[in-house]
Amino acid sequence: MPFMKGAAPIRRTIQYLEAGKIVFKDRIKIVSIHYNTLGENHRGTRDFVFWHLPQIQFKNPDVQVLTLKNMTPTPFIRCFMNDGKDLLIDVDNRDKDRIHDHVLEVLGKPKETLQMEAMAKEKKDNIANFGYMCEKHCMCEIFGQVPCPAVVPLPKSWRGKYKNEES
C-alpha cells in the first residue's frame, strides 16, 4: 500500500485521524503555528506538528492551519477568530503532550458540546430516512419513487426473468 510509506505512516490511517481529540470552537477560523526546525526549545512544537497536526486538520476541515518554520526565535501558536481578534499561545520549552492539553483546554469545544453535536448528527427524524424505526417503512412510500412491487407489479421489461423474451 503506497500510503504506508514514509516516516510514521500510522499518521495517515483513518483510525489515527479519527482518534484526535481537538475540535476547535466555531469562532476559530485560522491557526498558525510558528517554530524552528532546529533548537531544543522548539522540539515539543515540532513533535506536536508531526503527531497532532494531521488529526487537527481532519477534525477541523473549516479551519485554515498554517505552519511557519524558521521565522521566529521562540515557538508560539496564534489563532485568529471570526470577530477579528487573535489569541497567542506561548509553547516555548513545552513537550507535545502539554501543548496538546493546553490547546484542547483553551481552543477546544467542551466534551458536553461534542456529545450534544454527535447526538444531533445521529438523529433519525430526517424525512428522507426510511426503514425500521423511521417515519417511512419502505422506499416506495416516499413521493416520486417507484411503487412497491407487492402493490403494483413492475413492468416485465424491468424484471430479469423476462429480459430475453422482449423481442
C-alpha positions in Angstrom: 0.0 0.0 0.0 1.6 3.3 -1.1 0.2 5.4 1.8 2.1 3.2 4.3 5.5 4.6 3.3 7.5 7.4 4.9 8.1 8.5 8.4 5.4 7.2 10.9 2.8 6.0 8.3 0.3 5.4 11.1 -0.5 9.1 10.9 -2.3 8.6 7.6 -4.7 5.9 8.7 -8.3 6.8 9.2 -8.3 5.3 12.7 -5.5 7.6 13.8 -7.1 10.7 12.3 -10.5 10.0 13.9 -8.8 9.5 17.3 -7.9 13.2 17.5 -9.4 15.0 20.5 -9.0 18.6 19.4 -12.2 20.0 17.8 -11.9 23.8 17.7 -14.7 26.2 18.7 -16.8 27.6 15.9 -15.4 31.1 16.2 -11.8 30.0 15.3 -11.0 30.4 11.6 -7.2 30.4 11.3 -4.5 28.7 13.4 -0.8 29.4 12.7 2.0 27.5 14.3 5.4 29.2 14.4 8.5 27.2 15.1 12.1 26.4 14.0 13.4 23.2 12.6 16.4 23.3 14.9 16.7 24.1 18.6 15.9 22.3 21.8 13.2 24.7 22.9 11.3 24.0 19.6 11.3 20.2 20.0 7.8 19.9 21.6 6.3 22.1 18.9 7.9 20.1 16.1 6.6 16.9 17.7 3.2 18.4 18.1 3.1 19.4 14.4 4.3 15.9 13.4 1.9 13.9 15.5 -1.2 16.1 16.1 -1.5 18.4 13.1 -3.0 15.8 10.8 -5.6 15.0 13.4 -6.4 18.7 13.9 -6.8 19.2 10.1 -9.0 16.1 9.8 -11.3 17.1 12.7 -11.5 20.8 11.7 -12.0 21.0 7.9 -13.3 24.6 8.0 -10.2 25.9 9.9 -7.2 27.1 8.0 -4.0 25.7 9.6 -0.6 27.3 8.8 2.9 26.2 9.8 5.6 28.8 9.6 9.1 27.4 10.0 12.3 29.2 10.8 10.8 32.7 11.2 10.8 33.2 15.0 13.2 32.8 17.9 10.5 31.3 20.2 7.7 28.9 19.2 4.1 30.1 19.5 0.6 29.4 18.2 -1.6 32.2 17.0 -5.3 31.8 16.5 -7.5 34.2 14.6 -11.2 34.4 15.5 -14.1 35.3 13.2 -14.6 38.6 15.0 -11.1 39.9 14.2 -9.5 39.1 17.5 -6.5 36.9 17.8 -5.1 34.7 20.6 -1.4 34.0 21.2 -0.2 30.8 23.0 3.4 30.5 24.1 4.7 27.0 23.6 8.4 27.6 24.4 10.1 24.5 26.0 6.8 22.5 26.3 6.5 18.9 25.2 3.9 17.9 22.7 1.5 16.4 25.3 1.5 19.7 27.3 0.9 21.7 24.1 -1.9 19.3 23.1 -3.6 19.5 26.5 -3.3 23.3 26.6 -4.7 23.8 23.1 -7.5 21.4 23.9 -8.4 23.3 27.0 -8.2 26.8 25.6 -9.4 26.3 22.0 -11.3 23.1 22.0 -15.0 22.6 22.4 -16.1 21.1 25.8 -17.0 17.4 25.9 -20.7 18.2 26.6 -20.9 20.2 23.4 -19.3 17.5 21.4 -21.7 14.9 22.8 -24.7 17.1 22.0 -23.5 17.6 18.4 -22.9 13.9 18.0 -26.4 13.2 19.2 -27.9 15.8 16.9 -25.9 14.3 14.0 -27.3 10.8 14.7 -31.0 12.0 14.9 -33.2 9.8 12.7 -36.0 12.4 12.1 -34.9 13.2 8.6 -37.8 12.7 6.2 -35.5 11.1 3.6 -34.7 8.2 6.1 -36.8 5.1 5.7 -36.8 1.6 7.3 -37.3 0.3 10.8 -37.9 2.9 13.5 -38.4 5.7 10.9 -41.4 7.6 9.6 -41.5 5.7 6.3 -41.1 1.9 6.3 -40.4 1.4 2.6 -38.7 3.4 -0.1 -41.9 3.1 -2.2 -43.7 5.3 0.4 -41.6 8.3 -0.5 -43.1 10.6 -3.0 -41.7 10.2 -6.6 -40.4 6.7 -6.1 -41.4 3.6 -7.9 -44.4 1.9 -6.2 -43.9 -1.2 -4.2 -43.9 -4.4 -6.4 -46.2 -6.0 -3.8 -48.9 -3.4 -4.6 -48.3 -2.6 -8.3 -46.4 -5.2 -10.4 -43.3 -4.0 -12.2 -43.3 -3.9 -16.0 -41.9 -7.2 -17.4 -39.1 -5.3 -19.1 -37.8 -4.3 -15.7 -37.6 -7.8 -14.4 -34.7 -10.0 -15.3 -36.9 -13.1 -15.8 -38.4 -11.6 -18.9 -35.3 -9.9 -20.3 -34.7 -12.2 -23.2 -38.4 -12.5 -24.2 -38.9 -8.8 -25.1 -38.3 -9.3 -28.9 
